[in-house]
Amino acid sequence: MRLPLALLWATLAPVALAELCVCPPGFHPLGTDRCYHLVADGSFEAVQVACQSLGGQLLNVASAEEDAAARSVMTKHWRAMVWIGLHDESESSGEPEWRWSDGSAPSYTDWHREPGTGRCVVSWLHGGWQQRDCRLPAPGLCVHPLTPPQPCEPPPDGLHRHLPAGDDRWKLAPPPPEAPLPQLVWPPQWLQQRFVLRDAPVQWHQWL
């Protein structure tokens, strides 16, 4: 049985026009292998829990390039600092035992000239990491591995306010094209009918 062309187009158009995303809803590409989401201000523990609930973890910085990528996110979102995943797991007040959120030890560091105090770490926009009281508020830089390309989905409730202004990457299909503007006919028909010379219309180019 043949389907009418209009019905076939209506069936296939959403699939043909769907945008493909390589990041989970609410996340944006970061570099070549990760996505990021900027968690709203909170304590280190609060933003870490929020990040994990989205399937990600706070940023683990392994190189100067990744450090620079984190600063580019802060620049884009007008943030002076963000929580990263580095924190002190020592049980005493002696030498810190720094670990990332995944439990690994840091292989790269970028400490600020003023070390600060606290058992958690923020990265500053203008460079350097600093120890900070884990109870103080700051946004968290949550990352997630790239996902296989799939149709984009709207972000979960509560994530919309973290998307940059004008971001429409979550639309499933591009908007329909705008209807063309009506053609302006000049002179209008009623005016043509009033200027008749011996039953012949006036040659309008003679009046211009």
N, C-alpha and C positions, 0 to 999 in steps of 0.2 A: 504494500500500500504506500502510495506516495503522500508525503506530508506537504500541505501548502507551504510555499516559500516563506510567507510571513510567520507561520507557526514554527517552522524550522529555525528561523533566525531568532525568534523569541526564546526558543529552547537553548540555543547554543551561544547566544550573545553574552550572558553572564559569565560563562566559562571562558570565552575568548577574550573578554575585556578585563577579567579579574587580574588585579595586581598580585605579584608574588613577593612574599616577604621572607627574609632569612633570619628574622628576629622574632621572639615571642611578642605578643601584644603588650604595648607599653614600653618596649625596648627599642633602641636605635643602634645602628652599626657603629662599632668602635674598632678602628684598625681593620685588619683583614680576617680575623678569626674570632672576634667577640662582639657582643652587643652590650649596651649599658642602659641603665635606668637610674635616674637620680631620685633617691628616696627622700621624702620630706624630712625637715629638721627633727632630730630626736637624739636621745642618748645613744652611745655606741651599741648597747644591747638592743635598744628598740629598733634602730635601723638595720641591725644584723638580722633580727627576727623577721622584720618586714621583707628584707631582701630574700631570705631563705624561703619565705612563703610564696615568693614569685618564682622559685626554682633557681635562684642565682646565689651568689656570695659576694661579699665585699671585695673590692679590687685587690688582687695580688700583683704587686709590681715586681717584674723580674728583670727589667732593663731600663736604660735611659729613654728609649723610644716609648715604652709603655708609660713611663713617668710623664713624658711630654704629652702623650695622648690624654692622660688624666687632666693635665692643666688645660688642654684644649676644651674639654668638657666644661670645666669651671669657667673658662672665658665665654663659652657659648651661653651658659646659663647664669652668668653674672654672680658667681659664687667665689668668695675669698678663700674658702677651704672646704674640704670634704673628709669624712671618715674613710680610711682605707682599712683593709683587713688585718693590719699588723697590730698585735696587742701582746702584753706581758702575761705569760702563764706561770711565772714563778710564784711560789707559795710564801715567800718571805720578802722582806724589804731589802734584800741584798742585790746581787747582780741580776738585771732583768733577763728573762728567758723569752726572747721575742719569737712569736709564731704567727703565721698567716692564718686566716680563717679555716683553711683546709688542713691545718696542723703542720705544714712544712716550715722549715727554718728559712729566713731570708738569705738569698744569694746576692742581692743587690740592695743597697741602702742609699738614701739621699737626705741625711740628717741636716736640719737647719743649724745655723751657727749658735742659736739659742735653743738648747734641747727641750726646755719646758719641763713640766712635771705631770705625772699621770701614768696610767698603765695602758692607755690606748693611744692611737696615733692618727693625726690628721695630716693631709698633704695641703700645702699652701699654694695659692695661685702663682705667686711670684717665685716659687721654688723652695724646696726643702720640706722635710717631714718634721713634725714636732710632737712630743709627748703632750697628752692632754687628759684632763680628768674625764673619765668615761661617762660621768653623769651629765656633763655639759652638752647642750644641743649643738648639732651640726648636721648638714645633709650627708647622706651616705652614697657612695659611688658603687652601685650594684652592677655586677657583670654576669653575663650568661653566654655560653658557647653559641656560635652560629648554628641555626637549625636548617634542615633541608628546605629548599624553596617550597612554599605552600601559599595558598590564597590568604591575603591579609585578613585579620579579624580585628574588630574594635577592641580597644584595651578594656580590662575589667573596670567596673565602677570604682572610682577613687583614684584612678591613674590619669584621667583626662586632664586634670589640672597640672600634671607634670609634663605634658607635651608642649613643645614650643608653639608660640602663637603662629597661626596659619598652617600648622602641620596637618595635611590631609592624606597622609600615607595609609590611613586605615580605611579609606573608602574602597569598597569592593570593585567599583567600576567608575570610570571617569564620568563626569556629568555630561548630559546630552549637549550637543552643540546649540548655541544660541540661534534662535530664528532670525533670518535676515530681516533687516529693516525694510519697511515698505518703500517702494519706489515713488519718488515725488514727481508727479506729472504736472508740468507747467507749460502753458497756462491750463488751469482747471477747465473741465468741460463746460461749466456754466458760463465762464468768461468767454470761451471760444464762441458760444452760441450768441453772445451779445454783439460781437464784432463781426458782422457779416457785410461784405461789400459785393452787391450784385450777385447774391447767392453763393459767393465764394469766400472761404475763410481768409482772413488777413494773413499775410506772410509774416509770421511773428519775428523772424530774424531782422525784418526791417525796422522793428520797434526797439531793438536792443542796441 
